[in-house]
Structures are given as structure tokens and as C-alpha cells.
Amino acid sequence: MKPYYEEDGITIYHGDCREVMLGWGPAHAIVADPPYGDTDLQWDRRVAGWTEVLPGDSLWCFGSFRFFFENRGEFSAWKLAQELVWEKQNGSGFAVGRFNRVHELVSHFYRGRWDLLWHEAPRELTGIKRKSDKPVARGVRTPHRGKIDKGQWLDDGTRMIRSVIRCRNEHFSADHPTQKPLELLRIIVEYSCPKGGLVIDPFMGAGSTLVACKAISRNAIGIEIEEKYCEIAAKRLSQKILNFG
């Protein structure tokens, strides 16, 4: 299939991901935001069989608990590694009489051997000034994880990013109804794909995953079934990319 867009390691295909990805070689990571099927909106229709043709063994998937529970068969061949909670600044609930839903889940699944997959947790600055350059006691492992480690380490002023990540949604500036923030995507991609590696987004939307990948020197392929979003994504990628620092 001829790419809709291709430049500097970033490629867009217009079509159904279940057909486009057939026969592809493996990617380091797949970042997917499929329709959840939680609403009556025309575009919010669940897609069957997409996990079966994914060309890779590390999958980050956005979704609600209802989506993962009711579509658990789609993930029967995958193991759950971990999950993130994306906390938004405001709610997106569709019904009154319930808690104001201000989060989405981002579940990380894998196949095969975990130790063969790329995973390097990004760190963030603590904002706390070090009092000395002397090594400090390392945090001990929890008992169920094996031998307790009482080693030492040098505090470099950073910490592991927490599993609850607060990022503003992009409802008022988004080009797509379910557009995800670039900072959140950057964290996910840095964790699961090395520089120069490949990320695939089978439900590309307006191309945010590709924009994040381009900014941090990852190759990426996006697939989108609606051509208007392919055009929007191509325009975004042709513009100056946000520098994450």
C-alpha cells in the first residue's frame, strides 16, 4: 500500500488497520487508542480483531474499565504488565448521578518474554536540592519481590514517574474528539521504545503519537481509516515539532 504521508521516519497509511498491518515486521511498541464503544456517537464503534494482527509484543492501550472488561477476549493472548491512570483537569462523564470521571486508563500488555522487550522508565526532577553528594540508602524492595536490597545509590535529583499522570486534555484545541496530550504520549513512548526505534499507532486519529515520536527521535507509523484525519496529521507533522527538552 502506498503511504499517505512519509517523511523523516514518520509514515501515515489511510485504511483499516486490520488490513494495512498484515504481514508487517515487529515494532518496538504499539500505542493504540481504539474506539471504546461507551457512547452512542457514530464514530464510537468498537473494532473487532485488531489485537490479533498487531506486529509487536508491547502494547499500550487507552480505554475505560468497561472497555477492557467487555473486550477482555481481545486481550486473551496478552499478559497485563501495568497500567497508568491519566488524570485530566476536568470530567468527561456522560451521565448525571455518578462520580465525575476525570481519568482514563492506559494499560500496558505484552506477549512473549518480558526481559526481551525494551522498557526504560523515564524519570522526572524532584525539585528537591541535594544536601550532599554522599550515597544514600536505597529503597528496599517489597518482600514479595524477592531478596531485600540494602544497597546505596547517589541521589541525582530525579525520581521514577508515578503511575498516576496528570495532563490537561485538549478538548478545546484538539483536531480529533479523543485526542491525547503529547506529554503523556511522550512518557509512554520513551518507556517502551529506544531512540531510532519504531512505534505503531493503529488508530492514529489526528496523529498525536506520531508528533510525539518525531519530537523525541523515534520512527512511527500511523494508520487512520478516516482520510480527513490523515490530512490533519500530515499538516501537523509538517509544522515545527514541540521540543520536550
Secondary structure, 3 states (H helix, E strand, C coil): CCCCEEECCEEEEECCHHHHCCCCCCECEEEECCCCCCCCCCCCCCCCCHHHHCCECEEEEEECHHHHHHCHHHHCCCEEEEEEEEECCCCCCCCCCCCCCCEEEEEEEECCCHHHCCCCCCEEECCCCCCCCCCEECCCCCHHHCCCCCCEECCCCEEECCCEEECCCCCCCCCCCCCCCHHHHHHHHHHHCCCCCEEEECCCCCCHHHHHHHHCCCEEEEEECCHHHHHHHHHHHHCCCCCCC
